[in-house]
Amino acid sequence: MRTFIAIDLEPGLKTALQGLIRALKTTEADVRWAQTNALHLTLKFLGEIDEEKSAVVKRTLHEIAARHASFPLRLEGTGAFPGEHNPRVLWAGFAAEPGLLAFQDELERELEREGFPREERAFHPHLTLGRVKGPGRVREAMLELERHRRDSLGEMTVHKVALFESRLRPEGAEYRVLAGYELT
């Protein structure tokens, strides 16, 4: 199974993001836009794992969640990777809240002990709005994205994290929660 650990967003945040994606779509840029019903904040991508590794991840997630209290999650700002001049991914960002950073850091450390490679890049809390397919009208999309660079798009309190399975389909990825873990 292709898996990742993430925070599912509350409906209010998804609605705000749907509005932002709708505004970006009006540019008619050559971008594959995210499916708005499945928006989430990925904490750790695990890739293909078997049932044995899945059991290890579930146990580790249960233990980490039991050690962390709920924390705020603020959706604010937009940008592009690797940069604005040659964008490949358009994103909306999250504030670097201490609770979020502490949870994600412990997740990396504990899963590394279990044989999962540590992410080489620093954690940059964001979600993908769209992936650039070609150069057509991308400049217009970047101008629209720039209009929202400093916007606050809403907030929620994180009470739960989940292990997701990702199934790749021609129309886009389909996500399914395999297990959810309540924070203390």
N, C-alpha and C positions, 0 to 999 in steps of 0.2 A: 504494500500500500504506500502511496505517496502521501506524506503527512507533514503537518506543521502545528505549532502551538500558537494560539492567538486569543485576542479579546474580541468577542462579538460586540458590535456597537448597538446602543439603544436606538429605538425607532426615531427619536428626535434628531440625533446626529445623522442617521441615514437620510432623513428627509432633507436636512441642510446640504448634505453632500449630493443628493439627487438634484437639488436646485443648481448647485455649482456645476455639475456635469452637464445638465441641460444647457446652461449658459455657454459652456465650452463647446458643446455640440453645434451651437448656432454658427460657429466659425467654419464648419464643414471641413475641418482639418483631417488629414489622412491618419487618424488615430483609432485604435481599437479601445473603446471606452469600457471601463469596469462595469460589471453587472451590479447595479445599485442595491439589489436585494441581498447581496452576499458580502457587503463591505465589512472589513475587520482590520484590526491592528495585529500584524504578525510579530510575535516575539522571538520565534525560532523556527526556521525551516529545517526539517529533519530529512526530507527526501524519502526514498524508498526504504521501508523497514518491514521486517517480518513480524509474526505474532509474538515471538520471544522478545524482540526489541520493543515492541509495542507495550508489553507488560512492564518492562523496565521503565519506559517513559511514563506510563500511568502511575507506577509506584512513586517515582521521583516527583512528578507533578503534585501528587497527593501530599507528599511530605513538605514540599516547598509552600504550597498554598496554605497549609496548616500553620506555617511560621509567619505569614504576612497578613497584615490587616488590609481592609479595603482602602483604595486610594483614588484620588481624583484623576480624571483624564480630560484634558482640555484640547480641543481641536482648533488649531490656529495656524494660519499662514499656508502658503502654497509655494511650489518651486518645481524644478526639473533636475533629473539626473542624466548625464553627468554634469550638465550645466545648461545655461540658457541658450548658448550659441549652437549647440549640437544636441538638443534634447532627445532622449530615448524613452524616458519615463516621466510623466507628469504626476505630481503628488500633492497631497494635503498633509500638513504636519501636525504633530502633537507636541505640546509643551513638555519639556524634560522634567517632569515631576519627580521628586525624590523617591516616592513609593514605586512608581513605574520603573525607574532606573535600577532600584535595588532588586526588584523582583526579576527583571530581565537579566541582571548580572548574576544573581544566584542561579537562575535557570541555566545560563551558559556554563558556569563553574560545575554545577552538579551533573549536568549531562556530559560534560567533557570527561568527568571521572568515570562515566559509564560507557565511554568509547565514542561519543559523538564529537566530531571536530568542532572546535570553537570557531565562531565567525571571525574572519580576519579583519573585517571593517568594523569601525566603531558603530554602536547602535544608534541609528537616527530614526526615532519613532515617526513613522509616516504610513500612509496607505496610498496605493496606486490608484490614480484616477483614470489613467489611460496609458497605452504604450504606442509610441509613434511607429507607424508602418512605413511611411514615406514622407517626402518633403512637402507635399501638397498642403498649403494653407497652415502649416505649422506655425509660421510667424504670427498669424492671426490668433491662433490658440494661445501662443505665449503672451501676446498682448492682453488677452482676456484673463489669463492666469495671473499676470502681473497686477491686474486690478484688485485681486484678492490676496495679494502677498501678505498683508498684515491683518486680514480679517480674522475675527474670532467667530468660529462657526458653531460653537456650543460646547457643552461639557456634560460629563456624567460621572458617576462613581462606579469604579470597577469592583464588583463583588465576586466575580467568577472568571476563570480562565478555562480554555478548552483545548483538547487535542482534536484536530480536524483531519479528515481525509480529503484529498483533492483528486478528483477524477477529471482528466482532460478530455474534452469533447470538442468537435469542430466548431460549435457555437460559443465555446469558452469553457472555463473550468467550472465544475460543479463541486460544492463543498458540503461535507456531512460531518456533524459533530460525533466523534467516537466516544468521548467522555468529557464531563465538565467537573470542575473542582472549585468549591466555594472557598473564598478567602475568609480568614477569621475576623 
